[in-house]
Amino acid sequence: MAELRAYCFLDRLQPQFAAYLGANARGYIPIPGVAAILVEIAPGVLINNLTNVAVKAANVQPGLMVVERHFGVLEFHSNAQEEVKHAGSAMLKSMGLTEEDRLKPKILSSEIIHKVNAYHAQMVNVSRLASMLLPGQDLYILEVVPAAYIALAANEAEKNSPVTLVDCRTFGAVGRLYLGGKTSDVQRGAEAAEAAVRNLKGREA
């Protein structure tokens, strides 16, 4: 039986987060404004069954499907929120679970580094998956488990503040988010990201 590790509804993809998904996923590319759901389950291979259920239940497009040994992650989206919600409900029903059966996210670490040094910025940029971090900007780093919930943190941070999305890792052992920008913008983005994660309900790990 599959374990529902994460179930995350995004009402409206923000421009940077949508661009990040489109640039790094190998499925159907999302555009800003669409609704999406990210699901993480264990064992990973069962994500294929959920993908089958989702795309047959509603008019949704899968953008990301990752099959790892332990975890499987699926992202799908649509212009219509109701289509996304219907596909999500069909997946949950196929598992015999509800949204409340997901794991409650946990913030592992959160920090803001002020006025990043130029060499530090270059080191971050070497492996980043989104935009460049510039010298002198503040850098916010957030780590969350299960990893898929970092998508909600990234999207809500961008929705509430003009931050720069530098990096976002939505699958693996830990979800990780890097944001850059002015001190006030980074602080506001960090607050929005952490509030979104903390407000999700679920079962304790």
N, C-alpha and C positions, 0 to 999 in steps of 0.2 A: 504493500500500500504506500502511496506517495505521501510525503510530508509537505505541507504547505508552509514554506519558510517565509515567503514574502508575497504580498498582493498589494499592488500600489497603483491607484488611479490618478492620472494626471489630466486635469480638466482642459488645459490649454497649453500646448508646448510653446515655450518661449523661443525667440529667434536663435539665440546662441545654442541652447540645448538641442533644438531641432537640427541645427547645422552639425553639431557634434555627433548626433545619432546618424545622420545621413552620411557623414564622412567616414565613420568607423564601423557601421553595420553593413551587412552584405545582403540585406533583404530589400523590401520596398521602402524607399526613402521618404521619411516624413517631412512635412513642411510646417512652418510656424502656424499656430492656431488650432491644429488638430488635437483631438483627445487621444489618450493612450493608456494602456495598462501594462505594467511589468509584473511578471510572475516568476518566482523562484521556488523550485521544488527539489526534493531529494527522494530517491536517487535521480541523477541527472538524465539518464536515458529516457525516462518517462515523459520528458518535456515534448517528445515527438507526439505522444498521444494527445496532449493538451493542445498542441498546435493544430492537429487534425480536427479536434472538436471546435476550436475557436473559429477557424476559417470556414467551416461548414455551417456554423450557427448564425453568422452575421456577416455583413459586408465590411470586413476589416482586412487590413494588410499587415502581414508580419514584417517587422523591420529588423529584428534581432532574434536569433535563436542560437544559444550556446549550450552544448552538451559536454559537460565535464564528468569526471568519474563520480564525484559526490553531488554536485549541484547542476541543475539545468535552469536556464533563464530564457524567458520569452517576452518580447515586446511586440505589441501590435497596436495599430492606430486606425483612426477613421475621422472624416470630417464631422460625423455625427456622434455626439456623446452617447446617445442611446444604443447605437450599434456596438460601440465598445463595451458598454455596460452589459448588453445582452450576451455578447461573446464571453465576457468574464463570468457571468452567471452560469452559462452553459458549462464552462470549464469546472467551476466549483461543484456544480451538480454532478458532473461525471466522476468527480473524486469523492462524492458523498460528504462534502465539507461546506462550510460557510466562510464568509470573509473574516469572521471573528476567530477562526481556527488558525489564522496566520500567526507567526511569531511576532511578538512585540519588538520593534527595533530598539537597539541599544547603542548609544553613543560611546565609542571607545576612547576617542580623544578629540580635542578641539583646541586650536590655538591660532593666534594672530601674530605674525612676525612683521614688525613695523619697518618701513623703509628698507626694503630688501637690497642687499649689496649687488652690484652688477655681476660679479662672478657667481653668486648664488642664483640670480635670475637665469643666467646661462645654463647652469646645471639643471634647473627645473625645466627649462625649455627643451633640453635634449630629448626628454622622454615624454613630453606633454602630448595630449591627443586633441587639444583645442587651440585656444589663442595664446599669444606670447605674453609672458610676464615681463614687465619692463622694470629696469632698475629704479629704485626710489618708491615703487608702489608698495603697499601693504600686501601681505600674503596670508590668506586664511586656509587652513587645512582641517578637514573634518574626516573622521573615520567612523563608519557605522557597520553593524551587523544586524541581520543579513545584508549582504552587499547591495541587492537590488534597490533597497530603500534610499540609497544615495541619489537616485534619479529624482525622487521627490524633493530632496534637499536642494539639489542643483536648480531645478525648475522654479521652486519657490523663492530661492535667493535672487535669481534673475528677475522674477516677476516683481519683486519688492525693492530692488536696488539696481542702479546702473553699474554693476560689477562686471569684470571680465572673467568669463569661464576659461580657465587655463587647462584643467585636466579633470576627468571624471572616469572612475572605474566602477562599472555597474555589476560586475560578476567576479567571483573568486571568494577567497576566505574573508575578505574585508572590502567594503565599499569605501572609496576614497575620493574626496572632492578638493580641488585647489581653485581658489578664487583670487583675483588680483584687483587692485584699484586704490582709490583714495581712502584714507582712514575712515571717514564717516560712512562712505559707501560700503566698504568691506564690513564694518561693524553692523550696519543695517542688514546686509545680506546674510551675515552669520546668524543674526538673531532670527531672521525669517526661516533659514534652513533648519536650525535646531528646533524651533517651535513646531515646524511642520512634522518633523520626525517624532518629537515627544508627544504630539497630539494623536498619533495613530494608536488605535487599540488593538490588542491581540493577546495571545496566551504567553505566559512567561516561558523562557527557554528552560 
